[in-house]
Amino acid sequence: MRHRSDIGLACLVWVLVCGCVWDWPTIPVRAQGIPLPTTAPAGEPTAATRRFADPEAGFELELLPGWRSEHTVENDGRRVLEIIYRDRSQSLLRVRREAVPPDCADEPHRCLAEREATDSLQFRPDFQLKKRERFSTAIARGTLLTFTFRRVGKPMTGRYYYLQTDDQTVWVLRFEGETRFHDTLRYQTDRLAYSFRPLP
């Protein structure tokens, strides 16, 4: 008798366990804090990006969410285009077109990057060159400089992209911002640089 009752008890426990498992509520993926992937067709900008072109500055690129364009006036009266992420302290981009000097025939983008680091950047307070690396896009060969410095006592990070679009021209995309913000934006500054195009 005891053997039969033990078998009956075991069966009852098994039924209860299986019933709990089968009736266990399904938890949506998003409720667990795992974002569902979203993809866009290859080669197309996502809905969150927008194409920006400035004929006066001579280029176009894709602006990501949080980035906007503004014009400022320098002391000499020149209008300068700035592309800002949220506010100027987080990331500020200025773009400048440079002619290739005669003595920079061998890899002009690298030559101009090294020259700016030596002639200008190294004199900033607490300047440290962190990295020099190759950076190429679909239309340009290039060099990327990453460095740190201080401005009014605040730690800053600079990320300068030197993009050579032809034998005579290097475009320099100069991103700067407070280190606590700017160090998290490498993916975004790369995206802007990849999307850069000179206007015909």
C-alpha positions as CSV (number, residue, x, y, z in Angstrom):
1,M,0.0,0.0,0.0
2,R,2.7,2.4,0.9
3,H,4.5,1.8,-2.4
4,R,1.3,2.6,-4.3
5,S,0.7,5.8,-2.3
6,D,4.2,6.9,-3.0
7,I,3.7,6.4,-6.7
8,G,0.4,8.3,-6.6
9,L,2.0,11.2,-4.7
10,A,4.9,11.3,-7.3
11,C,2.4,11.5,-10.1
12,L,0.5,14.3,-8.5
13,V,3.6,16.3,-8.0
14,W,4.6,15.8,-11.6
15,V,1.2,17.0,-12.9
16,L,1.4,20.1,-10.7
17,V,5.0,21.0,-11.9
18,C,4.1,20.5,-15.6
19,G,1.0,22.5,-15.2
20,C,3.0,25.4,-13.7
21,V,5.6,25.3,-16.5
22,W,3.0,25.1,-19.3
23,D,1.0,28.0,-17.8
24,W,4.2,30.2,-17.2
25,P,3.5,33.6,-18.6
26,T,5.5,34.7,-21.6
27,I,7.7,37.7,-20.9
28,P,8.2,40.1,-23.9
29,V,11.8,40.6,-24.9
30,R,11.5,44.4,-24.4
31,A,10.2,44.0,-20.9
32,Q,13.5,42.3,-20.0
33,G,15.4,45.4,-21.0
34,I,16.8,43.9,-24.3
35,P,16.1,46.3,-27.2
36,L,14.6,44.7,-30.2
37,P,16.9,45.1,-33.2
38,T,16.0,47.6,-35.9
39,T,17.6,47.6,-39.3
40,A,17.5,49.8,-42.4
41,P,18.2,48.7,-46.0
42,A,21.9,48.8,-46.8
43,G,23.1,52.1,-48.2
44,E,20.0,54.0,-47.0
45,P,20.0,56.5,-44.2
46,T,17.8,55.6,-41.3
47,A,14.7,57.7,-40.5
48,A,16.6,59.3,-37.6
49,T,19.3,60.8,-39.9
50,R,18.9,63.7,-42.3
51,R,21.0,64.9,-45.1
52,F,22.7,68.3,-44.6
53,A,24.3,70.3,-47.3
54,D,25.9,73.7,-47.2
55,P,26.8,75.1,-50.7
56,E,28.8,78.0,-49.1
57,A,30.9,75.6,-47.1
58,G,31.1,73.2,-50.1
59,F,30.1,69.9,-48.5
60,E,27.3,67.6,-47.3
61,L,26.9,64.9,-44.7
62,E,24.3,63.0,-42.7
63,L,23.3,64.5,-39.4
64,L,22.5,62.0,-36.7
65,P,19.9,62.7,-33.9
66,G,21.1,65.4,-31.5
67,W,23.3,67.1,-34.1
68,R,22.4,70.5,-35.5
69,S,24.1,73.2,-37.7
70,E,24.7,76.8,-36.7
71,H,26.6,79.7,-38.2
72,T,28.8,82.0,-36.1
73,V,30.6,85.2,-37.0
74,E,34.3,85.4,-36.3
75,N,36.0,88.6,-35.1
76,D,37.1,89.3,-38.6
77,G,33.5,89.1,-39.9
78,R,33.8,85.7,-41.5
79,R,30.8,83.4,-41.2
80,V,31.8,80.0,-39.9
81,L,29.6,76.8,-40.0
82,E,29.5,74.8,-36.8
83,I,27.9,71.4,-36.3
84,I,27.0,70.9,-32.6
85,Y,26.0,67.8,-30.6
86,R,23.3,68.9,-28.1
87,D,25.4,71.8,-26.7
88,R,28.9,73.1,-27.6
89,S,30.5,71.4,-24.5
90,Q,29.7,67.9,-25.7
91,S,30.9,68.0,-29.3
92,L,31.6,70.8,-31.8
93,L,32.6,70.2,-35.4
94,R,34.2,72.6,-37.8
95,V,35.2,71.7,-41.3
96,R,38.0,73.2,-43.3
97,R,39.2,72.6,-46.8
98,E,43.0,72.6,-47.1
99,A,45.1,72.7,-50.3
100,V,47.9,70.1,-50.4
101,P,51.3,71.8,-49.9
102,P,54.0,71.0,-52.5
103,D,56.2,69.4,-49.8
104,C,53.4,67.0,-48.8
105,A,53.3,64.9,-51.9
106,D,53.7,61.6,-50.0
107,E,50.4,60.8,-48.3
108,P,49.2,64.4,-47.9
109,H,46.5,63.6,-45.4
110,R,49.1,62.1,-43.0
111,C,51.6,64.9,-43.7
112,L,49.0,67.6,-42.8
113,A,47.9,65.7,-39.7
114,E,51.5,65.5,-38.4
115,R,52.2,69.1,-39.3
116,E,49.2,70.4,-37.4
117,A,50.1,68.3,-34.3
118,T,53.7,69.6,-34.4
119,D,53.0,73.3,-35.3
120,S,49.8,74.0,-33.4
121,L,48.2,71.3,-31.3
122,Q,51.2,70.5,-29.1
123,F,51.1,74.1,-27.7
124,R,47.7,73.6,-26.1
125,P,47.7,73.2,-22.3
126,D,48.4,69.6,-21.3
127,F,48.3,68.4,-24.9
128,Q,48.7,64.6,-25.3
129,L,48.5,62.8,-28.7
130,K,46.6,59.6,-27.9
131,K,46.5,58.0,-31.3
132,R,47.2,58.4,-35.0
133,E,45.5,55.9,-37.2
134,R,44.4,55.4,-40.8
135,F,40.8,56.3,-41.6
136,S,39.4,55.7,-45.1
137,T,35.9,56.2,-46.5
138,A,34.3,55.3,-49.8
139,I,35.6,58.5,-51.4
140,A,38.7,59.4,-49.4
141,R,41.9,58.2,-47.9
142,G,42.6,59.7,-44.5
143,T,44.3,60.0,-41.1
144,L,42.6,60.3,-37.8
145,L,44.2,62.1,-34.8
146,T,42.9,61.6,-31.3
147,F,44.3,63.8,-28.6
148,T,43.5,65.4,-25.2
149,F,44.2,68.9,-23.8
150,R,42.7,71.4,-21.3
151,R,40.6,74.4,-22.0
152,V,39.8,76.8,-19.1
153,G,40.8,74.0,-16.7
154,K,38.4,71.4,-18.3
155,P,39.7,68.1,-19.8
156,M,39.0,68.1,-23.5
157,T,39.2,65.6,-26.3
158,G,39.9,66.3,-29.9
159,R,39.2,64.0,-32.9
160,Y,40.5,65.4,-36.2
161,Y,39.7,63.5,-39.5
162,Y,42.0,64.4,-42.4
163,L,40.2,63.2,-45.6
164,Q,42.0,63.4,-48.9
165,T,39.4,63.5,-51.7
166,D,41.7,64.2,-54.6
167,D,45.4,65.0,-55.3
168,Q,45.0,68.7,-54.4
169,T,42.5,68.7,-51.5
170,V,42.3,67.5,-47.9
171,W,39.2,68.2,-45.9
172,V,39.8,68.4,-42.1
173,L,36.9,67.6,-39.8
174,R,37.7,68.9,-36.4
175,F,35.6,67.6,-33.6
176,E,36.2,68.8,-30.0
177,G,34.3,68.5,-26.7
178,E,34.7,67.9,-23.0
179,T,36.3,64.5,-22.5
180,R,33.4,63.2,-20.2
181,F,31.0,63.6,-23.2
182,H,33.2,63.3,-26.3
183,D,34.9,60.0,-25.4
184,T,31.5,58.3,-25.7
185,L,30.8,59.7,-29.2
186,R,33.5,57.9,-31.3
187,Y,30.8,55.9,-33.2
188,Q,28.9,59.1,-34.1
189,T,31.9,61.1,-35.2
190,D,33.0,58.2,-37.3
191,R,29.5,58.1,-38.9
192,L,29.6,61.8,-39.7
193,A,33.0,61.4,-41.3
194,Y,32.0,58.4,-43.3
195,S,29.0,60.3,-44.7
196,F,31.1,63.4,-45.7
197,R,31.0,64.4,-49.3
198,P,32.4,67.5,-51.1
199,L,29.8,69.2,-53.2
200,P,30.6,69.4,-57.0
